[in-house]
Structures are given as C-alpha cells and as structure tokens.
C-alpha cells in the first residue's frame, strides 16, 4: 500500500517533570477491553523511545470502529490510560501523563548488630526495596545527623538485588575524647564515650525525592578504639555476660608515681568496687572494698565507667585484682593490674 494511503497512530508519554518518558510500555485495548497490542502494533511488548514516543503508520480502518483504550505502564508509576474520542479506526495522537507511585512501602533495612561501634568499624547499613524490578528509584538518600551536623549520602541501588549500601562511616566525625578521672574520685561516667548518629531515608527518582516507610535508625559510635583485631564493641556490651574491661592487655601496667584510667561498660547497677592487693608471688592479699556509687543518670553512652588506677599505698604490693559487684554477685570480670 502506498505510504500516502497510511494513517498515523502516535503515543507520547510524559514524565511528571515534563521530560520524555522512555521505556513506558504501551498497550491497546479494544471496546471489549481485550488486548489487541500484538495485532494492532505488530508486537506484544511495545515501549516508547528516547523521545517518549511510539509511532506507527496504519492502514485506514485498521480496526473496527469503536472506543478504544490506550494504556501506559512503567515500574514505579501508576497505570495510566486514555480513551479514544469518537469512533476510533486506528488513527490519532494520544498523550499520557503517568504519576509516580509515592507509597514506597515494604523497604527493609540491615544495620550493625553491635550496641556500640568503634570509630574503626566498617559500618554496613543496607536498604532493600521489596521488588527491585518493580520500582524506578535509582538512589537512596540518607540524611546523617550527628550533634547538630547533617550530611547527605546518596547511594546507588543495585538493579539486581535492589540493595543500596549506605556509607555511614566516612560521613561521621569521630575522635577519641578521653575524660580523666579527677584525683579525688575513684571513677566517673564518661559522658563523651559515644556519639549518637541518626539516619533518615528517602528515595530519589528521576521525578523527585519521595519518603520511604523506614523509621529513623540510631547508631552509637564509641570514641575509643577496640582492643585487638576486632572492629566493634559487641563483646564489651553484652548484657548476658560479665562485663569485660575495655583494654587490649590481659594485665594493665601502672608505673609507680603515675596512674592509668581503664574503661568498662556496666549493663546493671553496681554496689561497689572490690580490689585485692597482692605481693610479687601473688600470695599475700590485702583486700579493699570501695563503695563509691556509680553516678546516677543515663548519659549518651549508657553506663560506661572510667576507673582511675593509682599506685598502691601499701608496701610490698606488686599486683592488684579489680572487679565490680552487686548483691547478686560479680558484675564484671576481674582485671589484673601490675605495678612497676
């Protein structure tokens, strides 16, 4: 048939931001709502081009006269339709404006399991969409808040897994801030032991930024480095075991005439601090029981206590053992101290 005898069938799909919608799927439904896309367009799956268009040249009276429906669908957008005006026989120009689906629900999140993370810890926070191939968001935007400071991280979404990994660690500012125990005190709660970092999430698409159904996440970073090769403090914040002293050494050395401070995270209230002092053979004992109360109040770090280790005032003491206790028994493991 000569081209001059052909008629034009054209569909234009426009995004909410006014740009051309590439890749929108087009279907044609007859007056009985049956799908005639294959017979009318020559293919069962027809999509718009980079200009947002789908164009076909059709023979006159390509379909029986009637009212037909043109449909556009795309991941992350509402199904959009337009009906032909008058008696459609195959010709016409149709414009569709799909709307973004803003109910971005069903997201899941994976966060570190440790109560307190080290400044050295590689922090893995993962946001996953319910159906990776059923949405059109390309980035997860995370607002990271710390002490009145906010930074934005935009993380690409893996199109296969639907996962976006949030780079939290390199967005926060953490430095050790030791608070020394005053000379007239045995211990203090360290209010600067950790910083709380809050994460809020939204989804970024070509058509704007939309909220997700994820609740804000809080992470606690300890302003100390963990002992040994570990990169979190989960071993030291376990409420189901005796509290461990946060030190890389099996025994702590205190040089005579000087002092050392050690830290411990206490999961429960304590009644006091008990110290055994020993000679070089670790045979003779002098026992001192301290009952300085751990200060009341819950600081940002929980109950992280810094204890001052001083040189003993008893001749012949070469070692000491230190533990916290309450009415139920031991609260902490025993710390061994050596004096030089």
VEXDORO-648251 format. One record per residue (C-alpha): residue number from 0; residue in one letter; x, y, z. Coordinates in Angstrom, 3 decimals, decimal comma. Example, Ala and Ser with C-alpha at 12.3 -4.5 7.8 and 13.67 -1.06 7.14 Angstrom:
<rec nr="0" rest="A" east="12,300" north="-4,500" up="7,800"/>
<rec nr="1" rest="S" east="13,670" north="-1,060" up="7,140"/>
This chain:
<rec nr="0" rest="X" east="0,000" north="0,000" up="0,000"/>
<rec nr="1" rest="X" east="1,418" north="3,429" up="-0,889"/>
<rec nr="2" rest="X" east="2,604" north="5,451" up="2,078"/>
<rec nr="3" rest="X" east="0,245" north="8,245" up="1,125"/>
<rec nr="4" rest="X" east="-2,643" north="5,932" up="1,968"/>
<rec nr="5" rest="X" east="-1,339" north="5,195" up="5,502"/>
<rec nr="6" rest="X" east="-2,591" north="6,971" up="8,601"/>
<rec nr="7" rest="X" east="-0,674" north="7,966" up="11,743"/>
<rec nr="8" rest="X" east="-1,053" north="6,392" up="15,152"/>
<rec nr="9" rest="X" east="1,142" north="8,169" up="17,741"/>
<rec nr="10" rest="X" east="1,515" north="7,924" up="21,537"/>
<rec nr="11" rest="X" east="3,517" north="10,410" up="23,626"/>
<rec nr="12" rest="X" east="4,271" north="9,637" up="27,286"/>
<rec nr="13" rest="X" east="5,458" north="12,487" up="29,527"/>
<rec nr="14" rest="X" east="7,070" north="12,169" up="32,962"/>
<rec nr="15" rest="X" east="5,777" north="14,248" up="35,920"/>
<rec nr="16" rest="X" east="8,774" north="16,564" up="35,496"/>
<rec nr="17" rest="X" east="7,771" north="17,291" up="31,904"/>
<rec nr="18" rest="X" east="10,511" north="15,238" up="30,289"/>
<rec nr="19" rest="X" east="10,007" north="12,476" up="27,742"/>
<rec nr="20" rest="X" east="9,263" north="9,087" up="29,294"/>
<rec nr="21" rest="X" east="11,495" north="6,499" up="27,678"/>
<rec nr="22" rest="X" east="10,649" north="2,820" up="28,149"/>
<rec nr="23" rest="X" east="6,966" north="3,145" up="29,054"/>
<rec nr="24" rest="X" east="5,047" north="0,042" up="27,982"/>
<rec nr="25" rest="X" east="2,101" north="0,715" up="25,660"/>
<rec nr="26" rest="X" east="-0,960" north="-1,498" up="25,239"/>
<rec nr="27" rest="X" east="-4,075" north="-1,077" up="23,091"/>
<rec nr="28" rest="X" east="-7,391" north="-2,460" up="24,359"/>
<rec nr="29" rest="X" east="-10,468" north="-2,881" up="22,159"/>
<rec nr="30" rest="X" east="-14,029" north="-1,828" up="23,147"/>
<rec nr="31" rest="X" east="-14,440" north="-5,159" up="24,950"/>
<rec nr="32" rest="X" east="-11,223" north="-4,442" up="26,916"/>
<rec nr="33" rest="X" east="-9,346" north="-7,234" up="25,113"/>
<rec nr="34" rest="X" east="-5,621" north="-6,708" up="24,484"/>
<rec nr="35" rest="X" east="-5,027" north="-6,181" up="20,752"/>
<rec nr="36" rest="X" east="-1,473" north="-4,830" up="21,065"/>
<rec nr="37" rest="X" east="0,063" north="-7,706" up="19,096"/>
<rec nr="38" rest="X" east="-2,290" north="-7,403" up="16,137"/>
<rec nr="39" rest="X" east="-2,507" north="-3,598" up="16,122"/>
<rec nr="40" rest="X" east="1,137" north="-2,655" up="16,813"/>
<rec nr="41" rest="X" east="2,781" north="-5,771" up="15,453"/>
<rec nr="42" rest="X" east="4,410" north="-6,752" up="18,762"/>
<rec nr="43" rest="X" east="3,140" north="-7,876" up="22,151"/>
<rec nr="44" rest="X" east="5,533" north="-5,588" up="24,054"/>
<rec nr="45" rest="X" east="5,736" north="-2,067" up="22,679"/>
<rec nr="46" rest="X" east="7,684" north="0,670" up="24,513"/>
<rec nr="47" rest="X" east="8,293" north="4,364" up="23,977"/>
<rec nr="48" rest="X" east="11,578" north="5,579" up="22,519"/>
<rec nr="49" rest="X" east="14,045" north="8,130" up="23,925"/>
<rec nr="50" rest="X" east="11,634" north="10,897" up="22,884"/>
<rec nr="51" rest="X" east="8,819" north="9,284" up="24,856"/>
<rec nr="52" rest="X" east="7,052" north="8,345" up="21,615"/>
<rec nr="53" rest="X" east="5,629" north="5,275" up="19,959"/>
<rec nr="54" rest="X" east="4,634" north="5,867" up="16,315"/>
<rec nr="55" rest="X" east="3,048" north="3,521" up="13,811"/>
<rec nr="56" rest="X" east="1,726" north="4,027" up="10,279"/>
<rec nr="57" rest="X" east="-1,524" north="2,143" up="9,869"/>
<rec nr="58" rest="X" east="-3,843" north="1,334" up="7,004"/>
<rec nr="59" rest="X" east="-7,155" north="3,208" up="7,022"/>
<rec nr="60" rest="X" east="-9,815" north="1,432" up="9,035"/>
<rec nr="61" rest="X" east="-7,109" north="-0,723" up="10,655"/>
<rec nr="62" rest="X" east="-9,581" north="-1,769" up="13,347"/>
<rec nr="63" rest="X" east="-13,361" north="-1,876" up="13,556"/>
<rec nr="64" rest="X" east="-14,817" north="1,436" up="14,591"/>
<rec nr="65" rest="X" east="-15,317" north="1,871" up="18,318"/>
<rec nr="66" rest="X" east="-13,960" north="3,365" up="21,535"/>
<rec nr="67" rest="X" east="-10,512" north="2,006" up="22,343"/>
<rec nr="68" rest="X" east="-8,193" north="2,400" up="25,365"/>
<rec nr="69" rest="X" east="-4,508" north="3,332" up="25,161"/>
<rec nr="70" rest="X" east="-2,570" north="2,265" up="28,266"/>
<rec nr="71" rest="X" east="0,899" north="3,214" up="29,548"/>
<rec nr="72" rest="X" east="2,649" north="1,418" up="32,409"/>
<rec nr="73" rest="X" east="6,112" north="1,665" up="33,926"/>
<rec nr="74" rest="X" east="7,784" north="0,436" up="37,118"/>
<rec nr="75" rest="X" east="7,192" north="2,856" up="39,962"/>
<rec nr="76" rest="X" east="4,342" north="4,665" up="38,159"/>
<rec nr="77" rest="X" east="0,580" north="4,341" up="38,235"/>
<rec nr="78" rest="X" east="-1,182" north="2,686" up="35,318"/>
<rec nr="79" rest="X" east="-2,363" north="5,492" up="33,029"/>
<rec nr="80" rest="X" east="-4,994" north="5,260" up="30,289"/>
<rec nr="81" rest="X" east="-6,667" north="7,466" up="27,753"/>
<rec nr="82" rest="X" east="-9,723" north="6,592" up="25,679"/>
<rec nr="83" rest="X" east="-10,112" north="7,413" up="22,029"/>
<rec nr="84" rest="X" east="-12,549" north="10,160" up="21,202"/>
<rec nr="85" rest="X" east="-15,400" north="9,440" up="18,851"/>
<rec nr="86" rest="X" east="-15,165" north="6,427" up="16,630"/>
<rec nr="87" rest="X" east="-11,568" north="5,201" up="16,505"/>
<rec nr="88" rest="X" east="-10,397" north="3,330" up="13,415"/>
<rec nr="89" rest="X" east="-6,633" north="3,375" up="14,021"/>
<rec nr="90" rest="X" east="-5,526" north="6,977" up="13,712"/>
<rec nr="91" rest="X" east="-4,827" north="9,668" up="16,293"/>
<rec nr="92" rest="X" east="-2,258" north="11,299" up="18,582"/>
<rec nr="93" rest="X" east="-2,519" north="10,402" up="22,262"/>
<rec nr="94" rest="X" east="-0,655" north="11,934" up="25,214"/>
<rec nr="95" rest="X" east="-0,369" north="10,204" up="28,614"/>
<rec nr="96" rest="X" east="0,977" north="11,553" up="31,923"/>
<rec nr="97" rest="X" east="1,796" north="8,705" up="34,364"/>
<rec nr="98" rest="X" east="2,008" north="9,687" up="38,042"/>
<rec nr="99" rest="X" east="4,773" north="8,498" up="40,375"/>
<rec nr="100" rest="X" east="3,783" north="5,893" up="42,959"/>
<rec nr="101" rest="X" east="4,660" north="7,695" up="46,181"/>
<rec nr="102" rest="X" east="3,646" north="4,911" up="48,584"/>
<rec nr="103" rest="X" east="7,157" north="3,491" up="48,763"/>
<rec nr="104" rest="X" east="6,447" north="0,859" up="51,402"/>
<rec nr="105" rest="X" east="7,914" north="-2,547" up="52,090"/>
<rec nr="106" rest="X" east="11,536" north="-1,452" up="52,404"/>
<rec nr="107" rest="X" east="13,789" north="-3,399" up="54,730"/>
<rec nr="108" rest="X" east="16,998" north="-2,319" up="56,431"/>
<rec nr="109" rest="X" east="20,057" north="-4,150" up="57,736"/>
<rec nr="110" rest="X" east="22,097" north="-2,429" up="60,444"/>
<rec nr="111" rest="X" east="25,100" north="-3,445" up="62,578"/>
<rec nr="112" rest="X" east="24,231" north="-5,708" up="65,489"/>
<rec nr="113" rest="X" east="26,718" north="-4,239" up="67,988"/>
<rec nr="114" rest="X" east="25,410" north="-1,870" up="70,672"/>
<rec nr="115" rest="X" east="28,415" north="0,419" up="70,237"/>
<rec nr="116" rest="X" east="30,630" north="0,638" up="67,169"/>
<rec nr="117" rest="X" east="34,282" north="1,576" up="67,077"/>
<rec nr="118" rest="X" east="35,471" north="4,581" up="65,047"/>
<rec nr="119" rest="X" east="37,411" north="1,971" up="63,050"/>
<rec nr="120" rest="X" east="34,400" north="-0,240" up="62,347"/>
<rec nr="121" rest="X" east="33,291" north="-0,602" up="58,717"/>
<rec nr="122" rest="X" east="29,615" north="0,238" up="59,095"/>
<rec nr="123" rest="X" east="27,304" north="-1,631" up="56,737"/>
<rec nr="124" rest="X" east="23,796" north="-0,228" up="56,501"/>
<rec nr="125" rest="X" east="21,751" north="-1,754" up="53,665"/>
<rec nr="126" rest="X" east="18,347" north="-0,572" up="52,407"/>
<rec nr="127" rest="X" east="16,470" north="-3,046" up="50,200"/>
<rec nr="128" rest="X" east="13,349" north="-2,497" up="48,093"/>
<rec nr="129" rest="X" east="10,526" north="-5,070" up="48,241"/>
<rec nr="130" rest="X" east="10,704" north="-5,727" up="44,483"/>
<rec nr="131" rest="X" east="13,899" north="-4,434" up="42,826"/>
<rec nr="132" rest="X" east="12,440" north="-4,606" up="39,318"/>
<rec nr="133" rest="X" east="9,081" north="-3,051" up="40,237"/>
<rec nr="134" rest="X" east="10,244" north="0,434" up="41,155"/>
<rec nr="135" rest="X" east="12,128" north="3,148" up="39,347"/>
<rec nr="136" rest="X" east="14,121" north="4,696" up="42,134"/>
<rec nr="137" rest="X" east="17,804" north="4,929" up="41,348"/>
<rec nr="138" rest="X" east="19,243" north="6,269" up="44,625"/>
<rec nr="139" rest="X" east="18,601" north="6,054" up="48,337"/>
<rec nr="140" rest="X" east="19,193" north="9,406" up="50,015"/>
<rec nr="141" rest="X" east="20,299" north="9,191" up="53,642"/>
<rec nr="142" rest="X" east="20,371" north="12,212" up="55,912"/>
<rec nr="143" rest="X" east="23,035" north="11,511" up="58,543"/>
<rec nr="144" rest="X" east="22,686" north="13,666" up="61,685"/>
<rec nr="145" rest="X" east="25,327" north="13,934" up="64,380"/>
<rec nr="146" rest="X" east="25,437" north="16,563" up="67,109"/>
<rec nr="147" rest="X" east="23,532" north="19,207" up="65,127"/>
<rec nr="148" rest="X" east="25,517" north="18,484" up="61,958"/>
<rec nr="149" rest="X" east="23,830" north="16,971" up="58,910"/>
<rec nr="150" rest="X" east="25,342" north="15,429" up="55,798"/>
<rec nr="151" rest="X" east="23,647" north="13,784" up="52,833"/>
<rec nr="152" rest="X" east="24,701" north="10,457" up="51,323"/>
<rec nr="153" rest="X" east="23,261" north="9,281" up="48,003"/>
<rec nr="154" rest="X" east="23,725" north="5,561" up="47,403"/>
<rec nr="155" rest="X" east="23,087" north="3,839" up="44,052"/>
<rec nr="156" rest="X" east="20,651" north="0,937" up="44,013"/>
<rec nr="157" rest="X" east="21,806" north="-2,393" up="42,633"/>
<rec nr="158" rest="X" east="19,259" north="-3,200" up="39,892"/>
<rec nr="159" rest="X" east="19,562" north="-6,944" up="40,519"/>
<rec nr="160" rest="X" east="19,393" north="-7,164" up="44,320"/>
<rec nr="161" rest="X" east="17,617" north="-3,878" up="44,973"/>
<rec nr="162" rest="X" east="20,185" north="-3,077" up="47,658"/>
<rec nr="163" rest="X" east="21,714" north="0,296" up="48,433"/>
<rec nr="164" rest="X" east="24,705" north="0,309" up="50,804"/>
<rec nr="165" rest="X" east="24,901" north="3,478" up="52,901"/>
<rec nr="166" rest="X" east="28,466" north="4,782" up="53,503"/>
<rec nr="167" rest="X" east="27,925" north="5,891" up="57,103"/>
<rec nr="168" rest="X" east="31,444" north="5,558" up="58,456"/>
<rec nr="169" rest="X" east="33,071" north="8,118" up="56,147"/>
<rec nr="170" rest="X" east="30,267" north="10,627" up="56,760"/>
<rec nr="171" rest="X" east="30,650" north="10,981" up="60,537"/>
<rec nr="172" rest="X" east="33,334" north="12,747" up="62,537"/>
<rec nr="173" rest="X" east="34,604" north="10,686" up="65,458"/>
<rec nr="174" rest="X" east="37,644" north="11,323" up="67,613"/>
<rec nr="175" rest="X" east="38,624" north="9,845" up="70,993"/>
<rec nr="176" rest="X" east="37,768" north="12,352" up="73,710"/>
<rec nr="177" rest="X" east="39,048" north="10,927" up="76,994"/>
<rec nr="178" rest="X" east="37,784" north="12,429" up="80,218"/>
<rec nr="179" rest="X" east="40,314" north="11,978" up="83,014"/>
<rec nr="180" rest="X" east="39,113" north="10,898" up="86,430"/>
<rec nr="181" rest="X" east="39,637" north="13,688" up="88,996"/>
<rec nr="182" rest="X" east="42,230" north="12,994" up="91,691"/>
<rec nr="183" rest="X" east="39,610" north="12,986" up="94,432"/>
<rec nr="184" rest="X" east="37,362" north="10,414" up="92,699"/>
<rec nr="185" rest="X" east="37,657" north="6,703" up="92,046"/>
<rec nr="186" rest="X" east="35,539" north="6,657" up="88,909"/>
<rec nr="187" rest="X" east="33,297" north="8,706" up="86,651"/>
<rec nr="188" rest="X" east="30,743" north="8,016" up="83,975"/>
<rec nr="189" rest="X" east="32,301" north="9,152" up="80,714"/>
<rec nr="190" rest="X" east="29,687" north="11,347" up="79,008"/>
<rec nr="191" rest="X" east="31,693" north="11,524" up="75,784"/>
<rec nr="192" rest="X" east="32,138" north="7,805" up="75,388"/>
<rec nr="193" rest="X" east="29,928" north="7,701" up="72,328"/>
<rec nr="194" rest="X" east="28,092" north="9,824" up="69,800"/>
<rec nr="195" rest="X" east="24,628" north="9,025" up="68,532"/>
<rec nr="196" rest="X" east="24,241" north="9,160" up="64,762"/>
<rec nr="197" rest="X" east="20,714" north="9,259" up="63,293"/>
<rec nr="198" rest="X" east="19,854" north="8,115" up="59,773"/>
<rec nr="199" rest="X" east="16,721" north="9,163" up="57,838"/>
<rec nr="200" rest="X" east="15,939" north="7,680" up="54,440"/>
<rec nr="201" rest="X" east="14,196" north="8,786" up="51,250"/>
<rec nr="202" rest="X" east="14,130" north="7,544" up="47,659"/>
<rec nr="203" rest="X" east="15,353" north="9,582" up="44,700"/>
<rec nr="204" rest="X" east="13,852" north="9,065" up="41,247"/>
<rec nr="205" rest="X" east="14,042" north="10,988" up="38,006"/>
<rec nr="206" rest="X" east="10,874" north="12,767" up="39,093"/>
<rec nr="207" rest="X" east="11,851" north="13,860" up="42,571"/>
<rec nr="208" rest="X" east="12,592" north="12,714" up="46,108"/>
<rec nr="209" rest="X" east="10,000" north="10,660" up="47,984"/>
<rec nr="210" rest="X" east="9,814" north="9,417" up="51,579"/>
<rec nr="211" rest="X" east="10,062" north="5,726" up="52,378"/>
<rec nr="212" rest="X" east="8,298" north="3,838" up="55,159"/>
<rec nr="213" rest="X" east="11,571" north="3,279" up="57,017"/>
<rec nr="214" rest="X" east="11,800" north="4,527" up="60,575"/>
<rec nr="215" rest="X" east="14,900" north="6,571" up="61,505"/>
<rec nr="216" rest="X" east="17,876" north="4,480" up="62,636"/>
<rec nr="217" rest="X" east="20,189" north="5,384" up="65,510"/>
<rec nr="218" rest="X" east="23,765" north="4,103" up="65,745"/>
<rec nr="219" rest="X" east="26,107" north="4,610" up="68,705"/>
<rec nr="220" rest="X" east="29,794" north="5,077" up="67,959"/>
<rec nr="221" rest="X" east="32,282" north="4,668" up="70,798"/>
<rec nr="222" rest="X" east="35,016" north="7,259" up="70,991"/>
<rec nr="223" rest="X" east="37,614" north="4,622" up="71,775"/>
<rec nr="224" rest="X" east="39,351" north="2,025" up="69,674"/>
<rec nr="225" rest="X" east="38,546" north="-1,621" up="70,441"/>
<rec nr="226" rest="X" east="41,241" north="-3,953" up="71,770"/>
<rec nr="227" rest="X" east="42,928" north="-6,301" up="69,350"/>
<rec nr="228" rest="X" east="41,751" north="-7,017" up="65,819"/>
<rec nr="229" rest="X" east="38,008" north="-6,558" up="66,432"/>
<rec nr="230" rest="X" east="36,240" north="-3,575" up="64,927"/>
<rec nr="231" rest="X" east="33,183" north="-3,354" up="67,139"/>
<rec nr="232" rest="X" east="32,495" north="-3,377" up="70,849"/>
<rec nr="233" rest="X" east="29,832" north="-6,086" up="70,937"/>
<rec nr="234" rest="X" east="31,981" north="-8,252" up="73,210"/>
<rec nr="235" rest="X" east="32,084" north="-5,418" up="75,724"/>
<rec nr="236" rest="X" east="28,375" north="-4,514" up="75,661"/>
<rec nr="237" rest="X" east="26,830" north="-7,944" up="76,156"/>
<rec nr="238" rest="X" east="24,211" north="-7,748" up="78,906"/>
<rec nr="239" rest="X" east="24,117" north="-11,532" up="79,308"/>
<rec nr="240" rest="X" east="27,734" north="-11,983" up="80,409"/>
<rec nr="241" rest="X" east="30,085" north="-10,447" up="82,953"/>
<rec nr="242" rest="X" east="31,240" north="-7,034" up="81,809"/>
<rec nr="243" rest="X" east="34,665" north="-7,052" up="80,172"/>
<rec nr="244" rest="X" east="37,246" north="-4,366" up="80,802"/>
<rec nr="245" rest="X" east="37,915" north="-2,459" up="77,596"/>
<rec nr="246" rest="X" east="41,652" north="-2,994" up="77,322"/>
<rec nr="247" rest="X" east="43,883" north="-4,913" up="74,891"/>
<rec nr="248" rest="X" east="46,009" north="-6,304" up="77,720"/>
<rec nr="249" rest="X" east="45,462" north="-9,299" up="79,982"/>
<rec nr="250" rest="X" east="47,059" north="-7,205" up="82,695"/>
<rec nr="251" rest="X" east="47,300" north="-3,433" up="82,936"/>
<rec nr="252" rest="X" east="50,629" north="-1,883" up="83,936"/>
<rec nr="253" rest="X" east="50,681" north="1,128" up="86,257"/>
<rec nr="254" rest="X" east="54,054" north="2,777" up="86,828"/>
<rec nr="255" rest="X" east="54,739" north="3,834" up="90,383"/>
<rec nr="256" rest="X" east="54,175" north="7,504" up="90,914"/>
<rec nr="257" rest="X" east="51,751" north="7,603" up="87,981"/>
<rec nr="258" rest="X" east="48,247" north="6,354" up="87,244"/>
<rec nr="259" rest="X" east="46,157" north="4,793" up="84,492"/>
<rec nr="260" rest="X" east="42,482" north="5,007" up="83,619"/>
<rec nr="261" rest="X" east="40,568" north="1,985" up="82,373"/>
<rec nr="262" rest="X" east="37,053" north="1,767" up="80,964"/>
<rec nr="263" rest="X" east="34,211" north="-0,687" up="81,327"/>
<rec nr="264" rest="X" east="30,577" north="-0,767" up="80,171"/>
<rec nr="265" rest="X" east="28,298" north="-1,762" up="83,050"/>
<rec nr="266" rest="X" east="24,965" north="-3,283" up="81,997"/>
<rec nr="267" rest="X" east="23,431" north="-3,189" up="85,507"/>
<rec nr="268" rest="X" east="23,655" north="-1,186" up="88,713"/>
<rec nr="269" rest="X" east="26,652" north="-1,962" up="90,905"/>
<rec nr="270" rest="X" east="27,101" north="-1,834" up="94,659"/>
<rec nr="271" rest="X" east="30,818" north="-1,256" up="94,758"/>
<rec nr="272" rest="X" east="34,328" north="-1,956" up="93,555"/>
<rec nr="273" rest="X" east="36,486" north="-4,597" up="95,206"/>
<rec nr="274" rest="X" east="40,269" north="-4,743" up="94,980"/>
<rec nr="275" rest="X" east="42,676" north="-7,438" up="96,108"/>
<rec nr="276" rest="X" east="46,287" north="-6,331" up="96,520"/>
<rec nr="277" rest="X" east="48,994" north="-8,986" up="96,182"/>
<rec nr="278" rest="X" east="52,746" north="-9,356" up="96,657"/>
<rec nr="279" rest="X" east="55,219" north="-10,462" up="93,965"/>
<rec nr="280" rest="X" east="54,276" north="-14,131" up="94,468"/>
<rec nr="281" rest="X" east="50,588" north="-13,260" up="94,307"/>
<rec nr="282" rest="X" east="50,177" north="-14,984" up="97,666"/>
<rec nr="283" rest="X" east="49,503" north="-12,394" up="100,322"/>
<rec nr="284" rest="X" east="46,322" north="-10,427" up="99,968"/>
<rec nr="285" rest="X" east="45,134" north="-7,100" up="101,233"/>
<rec nr="286" rest="X" east="41,503" north="-6,544" up="100,409"/>
<rec nr="287" rest="X" east="39,958" north="-3,126" up="99,947"/>
<rec nr="288" rest="X" east="36,291" north="-2,667" up="99,204"/>
<rec nr="289" rest="X" east="35,250" north="0,659" up="97,749"/>
<rec nr="290" rest="X" east="31,676" north="1,767" up="97,796"/>
<rec nr="291" rest="X" east="31,750" north="4,945" up="95,752"/>
<rec nr="292" rest="X" east="28,394" north="4,931" up="93,955"/>
<rec nr="293" rest="X" east="28,394" north="4,954" up="90,198"/>
<rec nr="294" rest="X" east="26,863" north="8,340" up="89,341"/>
<rec nr="295" rest="X" east="23,160" north="8,226" up="88,640"/>
<rec nr="296" rest="X" east="21,700" north="9,187" up="85,310"/>
<rec nr="297" rest="X" east="21,795" north="7,744" up="81,850"/>
<rec nr="298" rest="X" east="24,261" north="9,576" up="79,636"/>
<rec nr="299" rest="X" east="24,516" north="9,278" up="75,880"/>
<rec nr="300" rest="X" east="26,879" north="6,354" up="76,352"/>
<rec nr="301" rest="X" east="24,772" north="4,360" up="78,783"/>
<rec nr="302" rest="X" east="26,777" north="3,275" up="81,822"/>
<rec nr="303" rest="X" east="30,334" north="3,493" up="80,582"/>
<rec nr="304" rest="X" east="32,607" north="3,972" up="83,574"/>
<rec nr="305" rest="X" east="36,166" north="5,233" up="83,623"/>
<rec nr="306" rest="X" east="38,107" north="3,986" up="86,662"/>
<rec nr="307" rest="X" east="41,309" north="5,550" up="87,984"/>
<rec nr="308" rest="X" east="44,107" north="3,067" up="88,797"/>
<rec nr="309" rest="X" east="46,548" north="4,591" up="91,255"/>
<rec nr="310" rest="X" east="49,809" north="3,414" up="92,755"/>
<rec nr="311" rest="X" east="49,066" north="1,425" up="95,958"/>
<rec nr="312" rest="X" east="49,904" north="2,988" up="99,308"/>
<rec nr="313" rest="X" east="50,811" north="-0,369" up="100,892"/>
<rec nr="314" rest="X" east="54,413" north="-1,610" up="100,890"/>
<rec nr="315" rest="X" east="55,086" north="-4,871" up="99,124"/>
<rec nr="316" rest="X" east="52,133" north="-4,682" up="96,734"/>
<rec nr="317" rest="X" east="53,098" north="-5,740" up="93,217"/>
<rec nr="318" rest="X" east="49,717" north="-6,728" up="91,755"/>
<rec nr="319" rest="X" east="46,042" north="-5,969" up="92,219"/>
<rec nr="320" rest="X" east="42,800" north="-7,530" up="91,090"/>
<rec nr="321" rest="X" east="39,756" north="-5,371" up="90,489"/>
<rec nr="322" rest="X" east="36,071" north="-6,223" up="89,995"/>
<rec nr="323" rest="X" east="32,625" north="-4,638" up="90,227"/>
<rec nr="324" rest="X" east="29,922" north="-6,397" up="92,231"/>
<rec nr="325" rest="X" east="26,361" north="-6,040" up="93,451"/>
<rec nr="326" rest="X" east="24,057" north="-8,004" up="95,754"/>
<rec nr="327" rest="X" east="23,669" north="-10,747" up="93,148"/>
<rec nr="328" rest="X" east="27,426" north="-11,326" up="92,794"/>
<rec nr="329" rest="X" east="30,066" north="-10,333" up="90,280"/>
<rec nr="330" rest="X" east="29,099" north="-7,756" up="87,661"/>
<rec nr="331" rest="X" east="32,427" north="-7,595" up="85,854"/>
<rec nr="332" rest="X" east="35,306" north="-9,855" up="85,013"/>
<rec nr="333" rest="X" east="38,398" north="-9,463" up="87,182"/>
<rec nr="334" rest="X" east="41,055" north="-7,054" up="85,946"/>
<rec nr="335" rest="X" east="44,715" north="-7,815" up="86,784"/>
<rec nr="336" rest="X" east="46,937" north="-4,793" up="87,469"/>
<rec nr="337" rest="X" east="50,747" north="-4,894" up="87,718"/>
<rec nr="338" rest="X" east="52,791" north="-2,116" up="89,371"/>
<rec nr="339" rest="X" east="56,282" north="-1,235" up="88,166"/>
